[in-house]
Amino acid sequence: MSNDEATTNEEAKRFRLHPLTILFSLGKSVKDFIIPIVIIFVLNNGESMFTYYARIAIGLFFLYILISSFLHWLNFRYSFNNNELQVNQGRFVRKKRFIQLEKIQGVQLNTHFLYRPFGLTSVTLDTAASSSDASIKLELIKRSEAEYIKKYIASYNEKPQDDESSIENDTEIGEGASVKQKPEKTLHYKIRGKDIVFAAFTSTSFIALIPILFGLFSQFGDFINVEEYVTEAYQMVSQTVVLLVITIIGLIIISLLFGLVTTYLTYGNYQVEANEERIFVKKGVLTQSEWTIAKKKVQAVKFTKTFVRRWFGIVGVELVCAGSYGDDKVESTMLVPFMSEKKAMKLLPEVLPEFQVEENMNKLPKQALYLKLLRPSYFWLIATAVLIIFWSDKWYFSPILLAVIILLRIADYVHSRYGLFHPFIQMRSGSFSVEMFLAEKRKIEELSISQSKLQKLFGLSTLKIATRGTPVQHADIQDIPLSEAIRYYEWYAEGRAKKSLSQNEQVSSISNFVQ
């Protein structure tokens, strides 16, 4: 191949964002400043000096946004060259980034409902870095380009390293995109309508209406006397008990409907698919998102039960992965947001066969309950001191708070469980909400034992583990027998002694700890 042909091929691989990026960026700025714009340009018809200069300042600001958005679009380019992704970006100062494809842990697509008529989407590529720029975001690209990126990265990860050069020959961008046949995806879970209804009524999403209303009142309160209208409305509905009850019931119904709608828009069309190598999750009605991650990148699994959903046996299943998606980390690693615990226990081994959940775990000994009740609560002591000094007539809040703390500690004792099921370790704890952590031995970055003076009197300790997630994920179980903690430590150290200490040295260090 001639140098000219090589240059032409390389240029053909260089892509840029859609020109609508400029318009959407300007529209986002207008949305963020809509209140000042309305006040200055619509409601304020005066010709004061402040108004005059405020209009000029806003005009110059949007001119800057327009120029900045244009330069961002003009300078932003990305290309795939064998085993790396190259990104050129910058508005006034240009910079280049080179990302090895093997560092890309997952791909996430977010399609805002405004993007869909234009066939556009946004792609987030997760690298396992822990820096602020760990994720590469490609805003507003064609759907065909997004599919090309997914297939290209999947092809690279699934091919032998010495076959990298064949990836580009097997993959083409555009409507005729073709990739070597991949394993078929299997649908493991699809959300049902009754699941959304049940989730909406057992969550706090309906409460979100309250801060939204307060936010609107505060924004419009500068030029509309909202407080006066609210006072008049309250005086009208409080005249009779019947009207007040009807109003309260109406507000509750509106809040529940609001929670139902927001839950449906967020989790509607939720489905989980998987093949031999990767997991695929899709969700959303208006704004749609989908993400995919290699199964080998999953470091651990967390089962979470909130206080309300715990009574109905509903759990959320989250994957701890070797990477993050910036602000969207939690959502992008959620395997299932809500599901009955029994179904979740069956779903996990279907999607991730290497993860097996055991139901029979060890309880904490009775000494742990005594220790939890004896452990001093500095929060209660400080709160009691504040009550006595400033509000001595409210002294009765102190025993009430103490009773709540005792109940929470008893609940934590009841819910706490732990177990060692080679090659996995399971830990469950929590009082108000309960969380169970399941990690595989070879993906545990660190396992440590700590023991306070009070724990030493009861022969108990705290076991802590850390996985390789980004950021690092920590889990611990308090007040387990020290002998059990040592057994777990020796299980973890087995096979790792050659890399650090000898097995005798490992046991010796534990013996010193016990002493």
JOKASUL-V717743 format. One line per field, one symbol per residue. phi: phi as a letter, one per 30 degrees, with the letter a starting at -180 (. if undefined). psi: psi as a letter, one per 40 degrees, with the letter a starting at -180 (. if undefined). burial: + if it has 16 or more other ideal C-beta (glycine too) atoms within 10 Angstrom, else -. A space follows every 50 residues. Layout:
BEGIN
phi->???
psi->???
burial->???
END
This chain:
BEGIN
phi->.ddddddddddddccbddededddddddddddcdddddddccdccdcddd ddddddddddddddddddddddddcdbbacbhcbccbcakccbdbcbbcd ddddcabbcbcddddddcicabcccccddcddcdccccdhcdddddddde dddddddccdddcddddddcbbcjdcebbeeceddcdcabdceddddddd dcccddddddddddddddddddbbdddddddddddddddbdddddddddd ddddddddddddddddcdidbbbabdcbcbbbajcdccbbbbbdddddca bccbbdeddddcicbccccccdlbcidcedddcddbdaadeddddddedd dbedcbccddcdddddedddddddddcddddddddddddcbddceddddd ddddddddddddddddbaacbeccbbbbakcdccbccbbcedcddabbbb bddddddcicaccbbbccdbdeccbabcicedddddddddddddjcdddb cdddddddddddddd
psi->hiddddddddddehiiiideddddddddddddfddddddddddgeifidd ddddddddddddddddddddddddehiiihgceihhhhiicdhiiihhhh deehdihhhhgidddddefiiihhhhieieidfdhhhghgiidddddddd dddddddeiidefddedddehiiadfhhiihiiiihhdhhiidddddddd eeaeddeedddddddddddeedehgdddddddddddeedidddddddddd ddddddddddddddddeifhihiiaddihhhiiicchiiiiiihdeehdi hhhhhiddedeefhiihhhhigiifbeedddeehdhdhiidddddddddd dgdehhhhdgiiiiidddddddddhihdddddddddddddgdefdedddd dddddddddddddddhiiihghfihhhhiicdihhhhhiideehdhhihi hidddddefiihhiihaeihihhiiihifihddddddddddddheedddc iidddddddddddd.
burial->--------------++++--++-+++--+----------+---------- ---+----------+--+++-++-++-+++---++-+-+---------+- +--+++++++++--+----+++++++++-----+++-+++++--++++++ ++++++++-----+--+---+-+-----+--------++-+---++-+++ -++-++--+---------------------------+------------- ----+--+++-+++-+++-+-+++---+++++++---++++++++-++++ ++++++--++---++++++++++++--++-+++++++++++--++-++-- ++--+-+------++--++-++-------+--++--+----------+-- +---+---+--++-++++++---++++++++--++++++++-++--+-+- +---+--+-+++++++++++--+-+-++++++-+++-++--++------- -----++--+-----
END
